[in-house]
Amino acid sequence: MLKRNKRSQALVFVPDSKQASKLAIDLVNMSEDEHLFKGTSKLTQSDTESFSDEERELLQFGVARLSSSNQVAAVKKLFKQNKIRVIIAPSSSCWELSDIQAEVVILQDTKVYHSEHRQYKDMPFTQILQIQSLAVSKEGMAKLSILCHSSVKDFLSKYIQEPLTLESLLPKDLHPHLNAAVAASQVTNIQDALDWLTWTFMYRRILKNPNFYEIAGRSADHINDFLSELVEDTVSDLNEVGCVAVAENEMDLATTNLGRIASFYGLKFETVQAFATNLIGR
């Protein structure tokens, strides 16, 4: 692609800065055409003054290696001006390069060595998706190449080409949200709480994927039982720590001073419980 179109550019991501330096030198030495990676605009002395002698030599061939965060702004500027056509960078720097795109993006490996654990670990999938998003072409089709072990090839192909399903974690963190709704008088009884939950993203996903929420079936009875148990358990916890007061009919709900404090400051109910337990009157 770089040979066919002189305006095409490439981003190459490697596991660490040491490999970035090695690959940049090898790429220049192995190139049969010394003009292959040069951009359409010429470099000036002011463009390269912030780089070391070795880096300047690479820039003359149109290749930049990203070895430190201090160079990011200067390298991106040269890339956007098409004075260089190839950036070789550690994969962790993909977030700093989020405002540039290239027709060719290559990820050299999906595993990264962690010296503190002395072992290779899989790269976070969000990082792979971020690298994928940098492959953009204004004139035609962009190309993303991922070099990986054959054992993970099918896995990566599936999750890169198919959309990821998002699920709600509200059941695990319902307490502060329900407490805030009671404190704001949006929820005044158990039935209000159930109706309030039907407007959440969680409710939409329950209908689509009940297995994720450990619901036995898709029927209305199964879903109602799950929501009722979720609300009752949450109200019981909030009542126990003093954030919500439950009336004698076991249906009506009212906020308390602790509930208002927790809502105002966005506190978890465990924090309020610790606060109330250790509060000493004077």
VOGU-3710 file (C-alpha; in Angstrom, 3 decimals, decimal comma):
1> mlkrnkrsqa> 0,000/0,000/0,000  2,866/2,354/0,738  4,322/1,673/-2,718  1,008/2,202/-4,534  0,057/5,426/-2,803  2,684/7,945/-1,723  0,237/9,512/0,743  -0,454/6,236/2,561  0,939/5,981/6,072  1,462/3,183/8,571
11> lvfvpdskqa> 1,348/2,686/12,334  3,248/-0,277/13,768  2,703/-1,268/17,399  5,181/-3,486/19,219  5,240/-4,817/22,811  7,804/-2,317/24,200  10,108/0,589/23,332  13,171/-1,678/23,023  11,522/-3,594/20,195  10,364/-0,310/18,642
21> sklaidlvnm> 13,991/0,841/18,340  15,155/-2,488/16,934  12,346/-2,721/14,387  12,830/0,871/13,196  16,508/0,244/12,471  15,796/-3,096/10,780  13,037/-1,563/8,672  15,346/1,124/7,319  18,276/-1,263/6,762  16,163/-3,853/4,952
31> sedehlfkgt> 14,349/-1,372/2,721  15,380/-1,678/-0,942  14,082/1,805/-1,721  15,463/4,561/0,527  12,568/6,823/-0,524  9,837/4,289/0,288  8,939/5,708/3,700  9,605/9,364/2,985  6,609/11,673/3,118  5,391/14,080/0,467
41> skltqsdtes> 6,671/17,074/2,473  10,350/17,655/3,235  11,767/17,730/6,741  13,365/20,946/7,974  16,039/21,389/10,605  13,505/22,766/13,090  11,408/19,590/12,701  14,184/17,351/13,993  15,993/19,497/16,555  14,203/17,884/19,528
51> fsdeerellq> 15,324/14,371/18,500  18,572/12,479/19,111  21,101/11,866/16,315  19,919/8,275/15,832  16,283/9,367/15,692  17,106/12,134/13,195  18,687/9,554/10,913  15,526/7,445/11,042  13,364/10,511/10,370  15,363/11,214/7,198
61> fgvarlsssn> 14,074/7,881/5,902  10,495/8,731/6,932  10,402/6,449/9,986  9,829/7,561/13,576  10,125/5,428/16,685  8,184/6,463/19,754  10,394/5,689/22,733  9,091/8,235/25,257  5,934/10,232/25,928  7,879/13,490/25,465
71> qvaavkklfk> 8,140/12,800/21,729  4,452/12,138/21,098  3,454/15,679/20,124  6,437/16,190/17,784  6,010/12,810/16,070  2,265/13,315/15,584  2,890/16,736/14,036  5,325/15,282/11,483  2,917/12,420/10,735  -0,046/14,746/10,177
81> qnkirviiap> 2,055/16,925/7,853  3,052/13,762/5,916  6,746/14,403/6,541  7,064/10,841/7,801  5,020/7,821/6,751  5,726/5,234/9,444  5,472/5,401/13,242  6,741/2,487/15,309  5,499/2,666/18,872  4,914/0,541/21,990
91> ssscwelsdi> 1,365/-0,797/22,056  0,648/1,020/25,334  1,023/4,380/23,533  -2,031/3,740/21,321  -4,145/5,983/23,585  -1,765/8,916/23,069  -2,064/8,477/19,286  -5,871/8,450/19,291  -6,143/11,616/17,164  -4,248/10,250/14,151
101> qaevvilqdt> -5,169/7,578/11,602  -3,311/5,485/9,044  -4,167/3,341/6,048  -2,008/0,500/7,413  -1,973/-0,491/11,101  0,082/-3,449/12,323  0,078/-4,974/15,798  3,174/-7,133/16,158  2,027/-9,199/19,164  -0,941/-9,489/21,524
111> kvyhsehrqy> 1,164/-10,490/24,527  3,202/-8,135/26,706  5,994/-9,074/29,103  5,424/-7,942/32,702  8,759/-7,776/34,485  7,195/-7,602/37,946  5,491/-10,960/37,367  8,232/-12,298/35,069  5,755/-13,617/32,568  3,910/-12,703/29,365
121> kdmpftqilq> 0,297/-11,595/29,714  -2,421/-10,952/27,161  -2,838/-7,375/26,051  -6,119/-5,821/27,290  -8,784/-6,255/24,647  -9,759/-2,584/24,927  -6,225/-1,752/23,809  -6,566/-3,974/20,738  -9,865/-2,260/19,858  -8,208/1,142/20,271
131> iqslavskeg> -5,429/0,111/17,864  -8,063/-1,157/15,430  -9,824/2,226/15,507  -6,672/3,925/14,167  -6,956/2,081/10,834  -8,820/4,676/8,762  -8,487/5,594/5,096  -9,929/8,681/3,447  -9,481/7,340/-0,083  -10,140/3,605/0,139
141> maklsilchs> -9,902/0,555/2,351  -7,636/0,602/5,402  -5,801/-2,517/6,520  -5,288/-3,898/10,026  -2,817/-6,757/10,545  -2,446/-8,526/13,894  0,451/-10,920/14,346  -0,477/-13,456/17,008  -0,348/-17,125/17,950  -2,625/-19,348/15,882
151> svkdflskyi> -4,416/-20,445/19,074  -5,936/-16,969/19,568  -6,549/-16,145/15,897  -10,194/-17,313/15,839  -10,923/-15,580/19,152  -9,552/-12,240/17,953  -11,306/-12,498/14,573  -14,643/-13,073/16,259  -14,431/-10,221/18,727  -12,944/-7,710/16,308
161> qepltlesll> -15,494/-8,354/13,555  -18,558/-8,894/15,762  -19,952/-6,300/18,189  -19,418/-6,880/21,895  -22,516/-7,385/24,016  -22,819/-4,922/26,871  -24,561/-6,004/30,049  -25,647/-4,054/33,116  -23,918/-4,366/36,494  -26,733/-2,545/38,269
171> pkdlhphlna> -27,807/-5,615/40,329  -24,395/-5,564/42,029  -24,495/-1,836/42,755  -28,169/-0,959/43,163  -27,961/0,385/46,726  -26,681/3,948/46,069  -29,015/4,428/43,100  -32,126/3,258/44,921  -31,189/5,282/47,993  -30,807/8,403/45,836
181> avaasqvtni> -34,216/7,765/44,235  -35,843/7,443/47,684  -34,055/10,573/48,950  -35,338/12,510/45,911  -38,895/11,190/46,495  -38,877/9,498/43,085  -39,500/6,186/44,855  -41,910/6,165/47,806  -42,835/2,481/48,014  -41,814/-0,975/46,823
191> qdaldwltwt> -44,040/-0,811/43,733  -42,443/2,497/42,733  -39,041/0,825/42,987  -40,160/-1,997/40,694  -41,619/0,462/38,170  -38,454/2,567/38,389  -36,296/-0,454/37,489  -38,297/-1,078/34,294  -36,822/2,166/32,875  -33,228/1,016/33,326
201> fmyrrilknp> -30,796/-0,487/30,812  -30,640/-3,536/33,081  -34,333/-4,288/32,450  -33,826/-4,136/28,675  -30,910/-6,555/28,887  -32,801/-8,934/31,208  -35,377/-9,421/28,461  -32,628/-10,153/25,919  -30,164/-12,169/27,998  -31,678/-13,469/31,270
211> nfyeiagrsa> -28,921/-16,081/31,687  -26,356/-13,381/32,428  -28,459/-12,260/35,399  -28,957/-15,852/36,579  -32,694/-15,822/35,816  -34,175/-19,248/35,122  -36,357/-18,160/32,181  -37,720/-15,324/30,028  -41,308/-15,448/31,287  -42,886/-12,489/33,091
221> dhindflsel> -43,089/-14,504/36,318  -39,360/-15,286/36,283  -38,451/-11,638/35,658  -40,888/-10,300/38,271  -39,556/-12,724/40,882  -35,996/-11,608/40,141  -36,837/-7,884/40,356  -38,919/-8,334/43,523  -36,149/-10,228/45,273  -33,559/-7,673/44,123
231> vedtvsdlne> -35,606/-4,732/45,439  -36,482/-6,440/48,731  -32,867/-7,379/49,449  -31,632/-3,881/48,580  -34,297/-2,155/50,703  -33,516/-4,527/53,583  -29,811/-3,593/53,439  -30,571/0,139/53,276  -33,022/-0,151/56,141  -30,518/-2,063/58,248
241> vgcvavaene> -27,889/0,683/57,978  -30,440/3,454/58,527  -30,563/4,994/55,041  -34,189/4,070/54,328  -37,132/3,718/56,734  -39,734/1,058/55,940  -43,318/1,625/57,128  -45,309/-0,933/59,148  -47,152/-2,056/56,026  -43,727/-3,081/54,624
251> mdlattnlgr> -44,461/-1,218/51,389  -43,965/2,511/51,954  -40,412/3,898/51,978  -39,000/7,128/53,392  -35,512/8,585/53,501  -33,534/9,388/56,641  -30,762/11,841/57,514  -28,173/9,178/56,767  -29,917/8,437/53,488  -29,800/12,108/52,488
261> iasfyglkfe> -26,101/12,323/53,404  -25,307/9,196/51,397  -27,257/10,517/48,414  -25,701/13,981/48,536  -22,118/12,704/48,713  -22,629/9,591/46,573  -21,593/7,234/49,377  -21,909/3,473/49,379  -24,198/2,065/52,043  -21,242/0,218/53,639
271> tvqafatnli> -19,531/3,575/54,144  -22,658/4,978/55,777  -22,863/1,925/58,006  -19,276/2,425/59,173  -19,949/6,132/59,700  -23,070/5,481/61,783  -21,393/2,743/63,820  -18,425/4,907/64,755  -20,350/8,141/65,284  -20,003/9,339/68,889
281> gr> -22,306/11,977/70,292  -20,856/14,986/72,088
//
